[in-house]
Amino acid sequence: MSSSPIDYEKHLLPNGMEVLFYPESHTYECEGKTLLSVTTLLKNKYGDKYAAVPPDLLKRAADYGTAVHKQIQDLVEMRDSVLDDPEALLSESIDLFKYQEVENYFKLVEPIYKITPQTMEKVVLLFDESGVPAAAGRFDMYGTVDGAPTLIDIKTTSVINRQSVTAQLNLYLTAAQQSGYFDPSIDIKLGVVHLSGETGRFVPIPTLAKGFYKGFLPEGGKT
């Protein structure tokens, strides 16, 4: 990898593994090996549903989604560590929300569905059956939804592809368990926070059978 030290992020996982993330190329590296991303696993399985979209339009949409994610994370962290009064974030008298989707999350989705974020934007490793890192990714949010432990993905697309997002969240859950974030014996539910224009809702996602992820790995599970 030719990138200079300032071009990557270093992430230490709860299981002791270290992952390097290179933002410019959006690639992950572990133990000197460049890994597939969870997004790539999904594309390899289902095809690239955005293949016909012009690259500049796709980039603008991706940049916008990233900005929405980032502001939600920043405000959650600010509320947890700075604000004496968490309700102040919902006050009409302050102008913190750069995007309609962010405002909808804090003023509509979070209170209506009783979402309490606990951690956000964590890098995870997905291992094959031999215990070798096969892919990497980053889940958006973990917390509780109406009191139930839930792994959450935030989507800003106009529609949700149920097949793809179900696989994505289940892959993240398996990877998060393998990476040491969650005890596999804990029942963790899955869901999507869908924020697009005026749309703001929480969509429950089913949990797939254990071992489903093997079908997403190259060559039946070997890298």
ZAPA-15420 format. One record per residue: residue number from 1; residue in one letter; x, y, z of N, C-alpha, C in turn. Coordinates in pm, whole numbers, padded with zeros to 5 digits. Layout:
! ZAPA-15420
NODE  resi  resn      nX      nY      nZ     caX     caY     caZ      cX      cY      cZ
NODE   NUM     A       X       Y       Z       X       Y       Z       X       Y       Z
...
***
This chain:
! ZAPA-15420
NODE  resi  resn      nX      nY      nZ     caX     caY     caZ      cX      cY      cZ
NODE     1     M   00085  -00119   00000   00000   00000   00000   00088   00124   00000
NODE     2     S   00068   00210  -00097   00158   00323  -00116   00114   00449  -00041
NODE     3     S  -00003   00445   00022  -00052   00565   00089   00038   00603   00204
NODE     4     S   00051   00732   00228   00130   00781   00340   00051   00763   00468
NODE     5     P   00119   00770   00585   00050   00748   00713  -00070   00837   00737
NODE     6     I  -00071   00959   00682  -00183   01049   00707  -00305   01012   00624
NODE     7     D  -00291   00916   00534  -00400   00880   00444  -00485   00765   00494
NODE     8     Y  -00460   00716   00614  -00542   00605   00660  -00585   00624   00806
NODE     9     E  -00691   00549   00840  -00740   00543   00977  -00702   00407   01034
NODE    10     K  -00666   00403   01161  -00633   00277   01227  -00743   00244   01327
NODE    11     H  -00798   00123   01315  -00907   00080   01403  -00867  -00048   01476
NODE    12     L  -00871  -00045   01608  -00845  -00163   01690  -00979  -00221   01733
NODE    13     L  -01004  -00345   01693  -01131  -00410   01722  -01129  -00474   01861
NODE    14     P  -01246  -00499   01919  -01250  -00562   02052  -01181  -00698   02060
NODE    15     N  -01173  -00770   01947  -01107  -00900   01947  -00955  -00890   01932
NODE    16     G  -00903  -00766   01930  -00759  -00744   01921  -00704  -00727   01781
NODE    17     M  -00788  -00747   01681  -00743  -00731   01543  -00734  -00582   01509
NODE    18     E  -00638  -00549   01421  -00621  -00410   01378  -00656  -00399   01229
NODE    19     V  -00736  -00300   01197  -00779  -00277   01059  -00739  -00136   01017
NODE    20     L  -00681  -00125   00899  -00650   00005   00841  -00755   00037   00735
NODE    21     F  -00805   00160   00739  -00903   00203   00639  -00846   00321   00562
NODE    22     Y  -00847   00311   00429  -00794   00415   00342  -00913   00488   00277
NODE    23     P  -00946   00608   00327  -01065   00678   00279  -01066   00709   00130
NODE    24     E  -00950   00745   00074  -00946   00785  -00066  -00988   00672  -00159
NODE    25     S  -00941   00552  -00131  -00978   00436  -00214  -01091   00356  -00153
NODE    26     H  -01131   00393  -00032  -01235   00324   00043  -01203   00173   00052
NODE    27     T  -01081   00144   00093  -01039   00004   00109  -00996  -00023   00251
NODE    28     Y  -01007  -00150   00288  -00969  -00195   00421  -00849  -00290   00410
NODE    29     E  -00763  -00286   00510  -00646  -00372   00512  -00631  -00433   00651
NODE    30     C  -00599  -00562   00655  -00577  -00632   00782  -00466  -00733   00763
NODE    31     E  -00371  -00732   00854  -00256  -00824   00849  -00185  -00816   00714
NODE    32     G  -00176  -00693   00659  -00106  -00672   00534  -00182  -00711   00409
NODE    33     K  -00308  -00748   00423  -00388  -00794   00311  -00505  -00699   00288
NODE    34     T  -00527  -00658   00163  -00643  -00575   00129  -00766  -00665   00121
NODE    35     L  -00871  -00624   00193  -00991  -00706   00202  -01103  -00653   00114
NODE    36     L  -01192  -00741   00077  -01315  -00698   00013  -01399  -00623   00116
NODE    37     S  -01481  -00532   00067  -01574  -00465   00157  -01707  -00541   00157
NODE    38     V  -01788  -00519   00260  -01920  -00580   00265  -02002  -00533   00145
NODE    39     T  -01986  -00406   00107  -02057  -00354  -00010  -02021  -00431  -00136
NODE    40     T  -01893  -00465  -00150  -01850  -00544  -00266  -01909  -00684  -00264
NODE    41     L  -01917  -00744  -00146  -01980  -00877  -00134  -02124  -00872  -00185
NODE    42     L  -02195  -00765  -00151  -02334  -00751  -00195  -02341  -00732  -00346
NODE    43     K  -02252  -00651  -00401  -02250  -00630  -00546  -02219  -00760  -00620
NODE    44     N  -02124  -00837  -00567  -02088  -00964  -00631  -02205  -01063  -00630
NODE    45     K  -02287  -01054  -00528  -02400  -01147  -00513  -02522  -01103  -00593
NODE    46     Y  -02553  -00975  -00586  -02678  -00926  -00645  -02659  -00837  -00768
NODE    47     G  -02534  -00804  -00800  -02510  -00712  -00909  -02511  -00568  -00860
NODE    48     D  -02462  -00479  -00943  -02455  -00338  -00909  -02582  -00269  -00957
NODE    49     K  -02674  -00241  -00864  -02803  -00183  -00904  -02788  -00038  -00949
NODE    50     Y  -02670   00022  -00925  -02648   00161  -00966  -02557   00170  -01090
NODE    51     A  -02537   00058  -01158  -02444   00055  -01271  -02484   00152  -01382
NODE    52     A  -02615   00175  -01400  -02661   00261  -01508  -02669   00409  -01468
NODE    53     V  -02641   00438  -01342  -02648   00577  -01294  -02519   00650  -01331
NODE    54     P  -02527   00771  -01387  -02405   00847  -01421  -02316   00864  -01298
NODE    55     P  -02184   00846  -01315  -02092   00851  -01201  -02099   00980  -01120
NODE    56     D  -02117   01095  -01187  -02121   01221  -01113  -02246   01230  -01025
NODE    57     L  -02358   01181  -01076  -02481   01179  -00998  -02468   01083  -00880
NODE    58     L  -02406   00969  -00906  -02386   00870  -00800  -02296   00926  -00690
NODE    59     K  -02192   00999  -00730  -02101   01057  -00632  -02170   01163  -00547
NODE    60     R  -02253   01247  -00611  -02325   01350  -00535  -02418   01286  -00433
NODE    61     A  -02486   01180  -00473  -02577   01112  -00382  -02500   01048  -00266
NODE    62     A  -02385   00987  -00299  -02304   00923  -00196  -02247   01026  -00099
NODE    63     D  -02201   01139  -00154  -02146   01245  -00068  -02254   01302   00023
NODE    64     Y  -02375   01317  -00030  -02485   01369   00051  -02519   01271   00164
NODE    65     G  -02527   01143   00130  -02555   01043   00233  -02448   01040   00341
NODE    66     T  -02322   01053   00300  -02212   01056   00396  -02223   01177   00488
NODE    67     A  -02260   01292   00432  -02274   01414   00512  -02387   01401   00613
NODE    68     V  -02498   01339   00573  -02610   01317   00666  -02567   01225   00780
NODE    69     H  -02501   01115   00745  -02449   01023   00846  -02358   01095   00945
NODE    70     K  -02268   01175   00891  -02168   01243   00973  -02233   01340   01070
NODE    71     Q  -02333   01416   01022  -02394   01512   01113  -02477   01443   01222
NODE    72     I  -02544   01334   01187  -02617   01260   01290  -02519   01209   01396
NODE    73     Q  -02407   01153   01352  -02306   01104   01447  -02254   01219   01534
NODE    74     D  -02220   01331   01472  -02166   01445   01547  -02265   01496   01652
NODE    75     L  -02393   01504   01614  -02492   01556   01708  -02522   01456   01820
NODE    76     V  -02522   01326   01787  -02539   01224   01892  -02426   01234   01993
NODE    77     E  -02303   01245   01943  -02187   01255   02032  -02189   01384   02111
NODE    78     M  -02231   01494   02048  -02240   01621   02119  -02345   01614   02230
NODE    79     R  -02457   01555   02199  -02564   01542   02298  -02519   01458   02417
NODE    80     D  -02445   01352   02388  -02402   01262   02495  -02294   01323   02583
NODE    81     S  -02209   01408   02524  -02092   01453   02599  -02093   01601   02638
NODE    82     V  -02180   01681   02572  -02173   01826   02594  -02301   01883   02651
NODE    83     L  -02413   01850   02589  -02538   01913   02629  -02584   01868   02767
NODE    84     D  -02612   01964   02855  -02667   01932   02986  -02812   01886   02974
NODE    85     D  -02880   01942   02875  -03020   01910   02853  -03036   01846   02715
NODE    86     P  -03051   01712   02710  -03064   01645   02579  -03181   01699   02496
NODE    87     E  -03286   01746   02563  -03401   01798   02489  -03368   01926   02413
NODE    88     A  -03256   01991   02450  -03218   02114   02382  -03192   02091   02234
NODE    89     L  -03156   01967   02200  -03129   01935   02061  -03255   01944   01977
NODE    90     L  -03369   01932   02041  -03496   01936   01969  -03558   02074   01967
NODE    91     S  -03492   02169   02031  -03547   02304   02042  -03556   02372   01905
NODE    92     E  -03668   02436   01881  -03685   02510   01754  -03598   02636   01752
NODE    93     S  -03546   02677   01868  -03473   02803   01876  -03327   02791   01836
NODE    94     I  -03279   02670   01813  -03140   02652   01771  -03135   02598   01630
NODE    95     D  -03031   02632   01557  -03019   02592   01417  -02897   02504   01400
NODE    96     L  -02913   02375   01433  -02803   02281   01423  -02815   02192   01301
NODE    97     F  -02934   02181   01245  -02958   02082   01142  -02927   02136   01002
NODE    98     K  -02823   02082   00942  -02785   02127   00808  -02873   02065   00700
NODE    99     Y  -02932   01950   00730  -03008   01875   00630  -03145   01837   00686
NODE   100     Q  -03244   01835   00599  -03379   01798   00640  -03381   01658   00700
NODE   101     E  -03303   01568   00641  -03301   01430   00690  -03249   01421   00834
NODE   102     V  -03151   01505   00867  -03097   01505   01004  -03203   01555   01102
NODE   103     E  -03271   01662   01065  -03378   01715   01150  -03488   01611   01169
NODE   104     N  -03524   01542   01061  -03627   01439   01070  -03586   01327   01164
NODE   105     Y  -03457   01292   01162  -03411   01186   01251  -03433   01225   01397
NODE   106     F  -03385   01343   01436  -03390   01382   01577  -03528   01424   01624
NODE   107     K  -03607   01484   01535  -03737   01535   01577  -03852   01437   01555
NODE   108     L  -03831   01341   01464  -03939   01248   01433  -03901   01103   01463
NODE   109     V  -03801   01053   01391  -03772   00910   01396  -03726   00866   01535
NODE   110     E  -03627   00934   01590  -03573   00892   01719  -03679   00892   01830
NODE   111     P  -03756   01000   01848  -03855   00998   01955  -03974   00906   01930
NODE   112     I  -04019   00898   01805  -04136   00814   01776  -04106   00666   01796
NODE   113     Y  -03988   00623   01749  -03953   00482   01759  -03870   00449   01883
NODE   114     K  -03849   00550   01966  -03776   00534   02093  -03637   00474   02070
NODE   115     I  -03560   00540   01983  -03425   00495   01951  -03326   00563   02044
NODE   116     T  -03240   00482   02106  -03133   00534   02191  -03000   00483   02138
NODE   117     P  -02926   00567   02064  -02795   00523   02011  -02695   00500   02123
NODE   118     Q  -02613   00396   02108  -02508   00368   02206  -02368   00377   02145
NODE   119     T  -02356   00339   02019  -02228   00352   01950  -02254   00364   01801
NODE   120     M  -02162   00433   01730  -02183   00457   01588  -02054   00439   01509
NODE   121     E  -02071   00404   01383  -01960   00398   01287  -01843   00313   01337
NODE   122     K  -01869   00183   01354  -01765   00092   01401  -01722  -00003   01288
NODE   123     V  -01591  -00014   01269  -01535  -00105   01169  -01541  -00248   01220
NODE   124     V  -01578  -00340   01132  -01590  -00482   01167  -01520  -00568   01064
NODE   125     L  -01481  -00688   01107  -01421  -00788   01017  -01515  -00908   01006
NODE   126     L  -01528  -00958   00884  -01603  -01080   00859  -01502  -01191   00830
NODE   127     F  -01508  -01300   00908  -01411  -01408   00896  -01471  -01527   00822
NODE   128     D  -01385  -01601   00750  -01432  -01723   00686  -01430  -01837   00787
NODE   129     E  -01464  -01957   00744  -01476  -02071   00836  -01341  -02112   00896
NODE   130     S  -01232  -02069   00834  -01099  -02100   00886  -01050  -01994   00985
NODE   131     G  -01133  -01891   01008  -01093  -01785   01100  -01004  -01680   01035
NODE   132     V  -01003  -01676   00902  -00922  -01579   00828  -01009  -01460   00790
NODE   133     P  -00962  -01337   00811  -01041  -01220   00770  -01071  -01224   00620
NODE   134     A  -01199  -01214   00585  -01239  -01225   00445  -01294  -01094   00390
NODE   135     A  -01350  -01011   00477  -01409  -00885   00432  -01417  -00790   00552
NODE   136     A  -01441  -00664   00522  -01452  -00564   00628  -01561  -00464   00591
NODE   137     G  -01607  -00393   00690  -01709  -00292   00667  -01725  -00206   00791
NODE   138     R  -01832  -00129   00792  -01854  -00037   00903  -02004  -00023   00925
NODE   139     F  -02052  -00061   01043  -02195  -00045   01069  -02224   00097   01117
NODE   140     D  -02347   00142   01091  -02383   00281   01119  -02412   00309   01266
NODE   141     M  -02493   00223   01326  -02540   00254   01462  -02580   00127   01536
NODE   142     Y  -02551   00126   01664  -02603   00023   01753  -02663   00092   01874
NODE   143     G  -02779   00044   01916  -02843   00101   02034  -02967   00022   02067
NODE   144     T  -03067   00088   02122  -03193   00021   02151  -03306   00090   02076
NODE   145     V  -03402   00010   02034  -03524   00060   01972  -03640   00009   02057
NODE   146     D  -03704   00101   02126  -03810   00066   02221  -03759  -00037   02322
NODE   147     G  -03633  -00020   02364  -03574  -00105   02467  -03503  -00229   02416
NODE   148     A  -03518  -00263   02288  -03458  -00384   02233  -03324  -00353   02167
NODE   149     P  -03216  -00429   02202  -03086  -00408   02136  -03100  -00425   01985
NODE   150     T  -03052  -00327   01909  -03075  -00326   01765  -02955  -00270   01690
NODE   151     L  -02917  -00339   01584  -02814  -00290   01491  -02887  -00217   01378
NODE   152     I  -02844  -00094   01352  -02920  -00006   01263  -02834   00042   01146
NODE   153     D  -02894   00042   01028  -02831   00104   00911  -02912   00228   00875
NODE   154     I  -02843   00335   00839  -02910   00460   00799  -02906   00472   00648
NODE   155     K  -03022   00484   00586  -03032   00495   00440  -03091   00630   00401
NODE   156     T  -03030   00693   00300  -03082   00819   00248  -03127   00805   00102
NODE   157     T  -03133   00683   00052  -03182   00659  -00084  -03333   00679  -00088
NODE   158     S  -03388   00702  -00207  -03531   00727  -00219  -03614   00605  -00182
NODE   159     V  -03561   00486  -00212  -03630   00362  -00176  -03530   00267  -00112
NODE   160     I  -03583   00170  -00038  -03499   00070   00027  -03508  -00060  -00053
NODE   161     N  -03393  -00115  -00090  -03389  -00248  -00152  -03387  -00351  -00040
NODE   162     R  -03501  -00414  -00014  -03515  -00502   00102  -03418  -00620   00097
NODE   163     Q  -03399  -00679  -00021  -03310  -00794  -00032  -03168  -00755   00006
NODE   164     S  -03120  -00645  -00052  -02983  -00602  -00028  -02960  -00558   00115
NODE   165     V  -03053  -00479   00171  -03033  -00427   00306  -03047  -00538   00410
NODE   166     T  -03129  -00638   00383  -03140  -00751   00475  -03008  -00827   00481
NODE   167     A  -02950  -00853   00365  -02820  -00920   00362  -02712  -00833   00426
NODE   168     Q  -02714  -00703   00395  -02612  -00611   00448  -02613  -00610   00601
NODE   169     L  -02729  -00590   00660  -02737  -00583   00806  -02703  -00716   00872
NODE   170     N  -02741  -00826   00810  -02707  -00957   00866  -02557  -00983   00855
NODE   171     L  -02495  -00938   00747  -02350  -00950   00735  -02280  -00866   00842
NODE   172     Y  -02329  -00744   00864  -02272  -00658   00968  -02289  -00720   01106
NODE   173     L  -02404  -00780   01131  -02427  -00842   01261  -02330  -00957   01284
NODE   174     T  -02316  -01044   01183  -02221  -01155   01196  -02079  -01104   01216
NODE   175     A  -02040  -01004   01138  -01905  -00948   01148  -01884  -00881   01284
NODE   176     A  -01986  -00811   01334  -01975  -00745   01465  -01959  -00847   01576
NODE   177     Q  -02030  -00959   01565  -02016  -01067   01664  -01876  -01129   01655
NODE   178     Q  -01831  -01156   01533  -01698  -01215   01515  -01587  -01120   01559
NODE   179     S  -01612  -00990   01549  -01512  -00889   01585  -01510  -00859   01734
NODE   180     G  -01604  -00917   01807  -01604  -00902   01952  -01690  -00790   02006
NODE   181     Y  -01769  -00725   01922  -01855  -00617   01970  -01973  -00671   02050
NODE   182     F  -02028  -00785   02007  -02147  -00840   02071  -02128  -00988   02101
NODE   183     D  -02181  -01032   02214  -02186  -01173   02247  -02288  -01239   02155
NODE   184     P  -02251  -01345   02082  -02344  -01410   01990  -02471  -01463   02057
NODE   185     S  -02467  -01482   02190  -02585  -01534   02259  -02691  -01426   02281
NODE   186     I  -02653  -01299   02263  -02748  -01189   02284  -02838  -01174   02161
NODE   187     D  -02967  -01161   02185  -03062  -01143   02075  -03059  -00998   02030
NODE   188     I  -03001  -00973   01914  -02991  -00838   01860  -03079  -00828   01736
NODE   189     K  -03169  -00733   01738  -03259  -00712   01625  -03192  -00621   01522
NODE   190     L  -03253  -00613   01405  -03198  -00534   01294  -03303  -00437   01242
NODE   191     G  -03256  -00323   01191  -03351  -00228   01135  -03282  -00120   01055
NODE   192     V  -03362  -00050   00974  -03314   00060   00891  -03384   00188   00932
NODE   193     V  -03304   00294   00953  -03359   00428   00965  -03356   00486   00823
NODE   194     H  -03474   00507   00766  -03485   00554   00628  -03514   00704   00629
NODE   195     L  -03418   00782   00582  -03430   00928   00579  -03410   00976   00436
NODE   196     S  -03515   01022   00374  -03504   01068   00235  -03605   01180   00213
NODE   197     G  -03556   01305   00204  -03646   01418   00190  -03737   01428   00311
NODE   198     E  -03868   01421   00288  -03964   01427   00398  -03987   01292   00465
NODE   199     T  -03931   01187   00407  -03950   01053   00463  -03861   01032   00584
NODE   200     G  -03921   00988   00693  -03845   00953   00812  -03915   00839   00884
NODE   201     R  -03853   00721   00886  -03918   00605   00947  -03814   00503   00988
NODE   202     F  -03856   00411   01075  -03773   00298   01113  -03837   00172   01056
NODE   203     V  -03756   00091   00986  -03807  -00030   00921  -03738  -00153   00981
NODE   204     P  -03812  -00240   01051  -03751  -00364   01104  -03704  -00454   00990
NODE   205     I  -03592  -00522   01012  -03534  -00613   00914  -03519  -00751   00977
NODE   206     P  -03555  -00858   00907  -03546  -00992   00967  -03402  -01040   00984
NODE   207     T  -03382  -01123   01084  -03252  -01186   01109  -03247  -01319   01036
NODE   208     L  -03143  -01340   00957  -03129  -01464   00879  -03062  -01573   00962
NODE   209     A  -03072  -01695   00913  -03014  -01809   00983  -02863  -01796   00991
NODE   210     K  -02807  -01846   01099  -02661  -01843   01115  -02596  -01922   01002
NODE   211     G  -02486  -01873   00954  -02414  -01941   00846  -02451  -01891   00709
NODE   212     F  -02555  -01804   00699  -02597  -01754   00568  -02483  -01680   00498
NODE   213     Y  -02397  -01617   00577  -02291  -01530   00522  -02192  -01607   00436
NODE   214     K  -02182  -01738   00456  -02084  -01818   00381  -02109  -01808   00231
NODE   215     G  -02234  -01793   00193  -02268  -01783   00051  -02225  -01652  -00013
NODE   216     F  -02182  -01556   00069  -02138  -01427   00016  -01988  -01419   00001
NODE   217     L  -01916  -01513   00063  -01771  -01511   00057  -01721  -01573  -00075
NODE   218     P  -01607  -01526  -00125  -01553  -01580  -00250  -01524  -01729  -00239
NODE   219     E  -01551  -01802  -00345  -01518  -01945  -00353  -01574  -02024  -00236
NODE   220     G  -01703  -01992  -00204  -01770  -02068  -00100  -01717  -02044   00038
NODE   221     G  -01654  -01932   00060  -01609  -01899   00194  -01460  -01882   00208
NODE   222     K  -01386  -01908   00103  -01239  -01891   00107  -01201  -01766   00032
NODE   223     T  -01103  -01694   00085  -01058  -01573   00018  -00944  -01605  -00077
***
